[in-house]
Amino acid sequence: MTKDEARQLADRLLEQHVQHELEHFSRDRVLDELGRDLDILLEATDAVTLRELVGPETVKAIIARQTVEREIPAIVPEMAAAFTNHLVSQPFHQQATPADIISRDRIEGFVDELLLLKEQREELIDRMLEQPVYKDLVANLTFEAIVRYVYEENLLSRRIPGVSSALKFSSRMLNKAVSGLDEVWEKSIKSYIARNVEKFVKDSADFLSENLTDEELKAGIMDAWDSFSGKSLDTLQNGLGEVEWSEFVVMGYDFWLSFRRTEYFRHCYETVVDRLFEQYGDYRLASLLQEFNIDRATVMIELEAVLPDVLEALHDNGVLEAMLRRRLERFYTSDAALAVLRRNST
């Protein structure tokens, strides 16, 4: 047999092989074959550890490539924003309430855990009360209270008939006699408040720390939850339009682009991977799969749900045949295969 004749025979064998494989790619046959392959793989997992399968540096490199270095297409945030706007406009979302999403018991559990952070709570109170805006608020409220007390709520002027009018009359007369007297009083009062505002703030912090008990805090938070947990999300999001929801998505996307390149994020995923291999690196894969409740039945359920439709679509549009032909023809067109055909034909 000549080389050309061997090549023609190889082509015929290739065609027969391709058709044989295509006929074999029926739903039941493929699932049966995959089930057998899965049995072999699961049996092998009992002899292989996680560290033997993949190393920590390989995992770190994959994370770096996929989360840090990989460019995120612009369509991703665009789709996220569009889908978010579409979701929040749906009746099921608008009619739902916070209580439909999370139970009161779970909220109460979160509150109980947060109340254990006493040191952090006291630190937060101190930091909030140290803000200039709070000091200005205390100073203004104190000044207004003193002024109202002197001119409106003075106990002596309320008990003795005519004294209030006399005080007001005297004040007007003094103002005429001594120009700017009110300004002097105001400056004096404000100067006094300025000298004591730090003490007022400290007293406020001490008061809150001593009197804001866990029970009162919990009761306040749960009262707030009860006040809005039954209201629809449509009501609670009044004032938030599509533009605002889109902005939240864009802001989150921008944050991720920046955060993923920080040293902090790198230390986070490297630390987690190192810890993973320290704790589970020498585990047999079978043990790890068992820890994650992954068994043959679990895998087959998902394969049966997805694979048949995928194979049918690939078969109908010719992709499956092209893939098989590409893989098989490398053998049938090889010099080794042609040599065998020529040798056996003689």
GIHU-V391419 format. One record per pair of residues at least 24 apart in sequence whose ideal C-beta (glycine too) atoms are under 7 Angstrom apart, sorted by the first residue. I is the first residue (numbers start at 1). J is the second residue. D is the distance in Angstrom with one decimal. If there is no record, write none. Layout:
((I & J & D) (I & J & D))
This chain:
((1 & 341 & 6.9) (1 & 342 & 4.8) (1 & 345 & 3.9) (1 & 346 & 6.7) (3 & 338 & 6.5) (3 & 342 & 6.9) (6 & 338 & 4.6) (6 & 341 & 4.4) (6 & 342 & 4.6) (7 & 338 & 6.3) (9 & 341 & 5.4) (10 & 332 & 4.4) (10 & 333 & 6.5) (10 & 337 & 6.0) (10 & 338 & 6.0) (10 & 341 & 6.1) (13 & 332 & 6.0) (14 & 328 & 5.8) (14 & 329 & 5.6) (14 & 332 & 4.2) (17 & 328 & 5.4) (18 & 321 & 6.4) (18 & 324 & 5.3) (18 & 325 & 5.3) (18 & 328 & 6.2) (21 & 324 & 5.1) (22 & 320 & 6.9) (22 & 321 & 6.0) (22 & 324 & 6.8) (25 & 311 & 5.9) (25 & 315 & 6.4) (25 & 320 & 6.3) (27 & 308 & 4.4) (30 & 307 & 6.6) (30 & 311 & 6.1) (31 & 303 & 6.6) (31 & 304 & 6.2) (31 & 307 & 6.9) (34 & 303 & 6.0) (35 & 300 & 6.2) (38 & 296 & 6.0) (38 & 299 & 6.1) (42 & 296 & 6.0) (45 & 284 & 6.7) (45 & 285 & 3.7) (45 & 286 & 4.3) (45 & 289 & 6.3) (46 & 284 & 5.8) (46 & 286 & 4.3) (48 & 284 & 7.0) (48 & 285 & 5.2) (49 & 281 & 6.9) (49 & 282 & 5.3) (49 & 283 & 6.2) (49 & 284 & 5.9) (49 & 285 & 7.0) (50 & 280 & 5.7) (50 & 281 & 5.4) (50 & 283 & 5.7) (50 & 285 & 6.4) (50 & 288 & 6.2) (51 & 277 & 6.3) (51 & 281 & 4.0) (51 & 282 & 6.1) (53 & 285 & 6.5) (56 & 273 & 5.2) (56 & 274 & 6.1) (56 & 277 & 4.5) (59 & 273 & 5.1) (60 & 269 & 6.9) (60 & 270 & 5.6) (60 & 273 & 5.3) (63 & 269 & 5.0) (67 & 260 & 5.6) (68 & 260 & 5.2) (68 & 261 & 6.2) (77 & 249 & 6.3) (77 & 250 & 6.2) (77 & 253 & 4.2) (80 & 249 & 5.0) (81 & 246 & 4.2) (81 & 249 & 4.3) (81 & 250 & 6.6) (84 & 245 & 5.2) (84 & 249 & 5.5) (85 & 242 & 4.6) (85 & 245 & 5.6) (85 & 246 & 6.3) (88 & 237 & 7.0) (88 & 245 & 5.9) (93 & 233 & 5.9) (94 & 232 & 6.3) (94 & 233 & 6.0) (94 & 234 & 3.5) (95 & 232 & 5.6) (95 & 234 & 6.9) (96 & 232 & 6.8) (96 & 233 & 5.3) (97 & 229 & 6.4) (97 & 230 & 5.5) (97 & 231 & 6.2) (97 & 232 & 5.8) (97 & 233 & 6.8) (98 & 228 & 6.6) (98 & 229 & 4.7) (99 & 229 & 4.3) (99 & 230 & 5.9) (104 & 225 & 6.7) (104 & 229 & 6.9) (107 & 225 & 5.5) (108 & 222 & 6.5) (111 & 218 & 5.4) (111 & 221 & 5.3) (111 & 222 & 6.9) (115 & 214 & 4.7) (115 & 217 & 6.3) (115 & 218 & 6.3) (122 & 209 & 5.6) (125 & 205 & 5.7) (125 & 208 & 5.4) (125 & 209 & 6.5) (126 & 205 & 5.6) (129 & 201 & 5.1) (129 & 204 & 5.7) (129 & 205 & 5.0) (134 & 201 & 6.9) (135 & 197 & 5.4) (135 & 201 & 6.1) (138 & 197 & 5.9) (138 & 200 & 5.1) (138 & 201 & 6.3) (139 & 193 & 5.0) (139 & 194 & 6.8) (139 & 197 & 5.2) (142 & 193 & 5.1) (142 & 200 & 6.8) (143 & 189 & 5.9) (143 & 190 & 6.0) (143 & 193 & 5.9) (146 & 189 & 5.7))
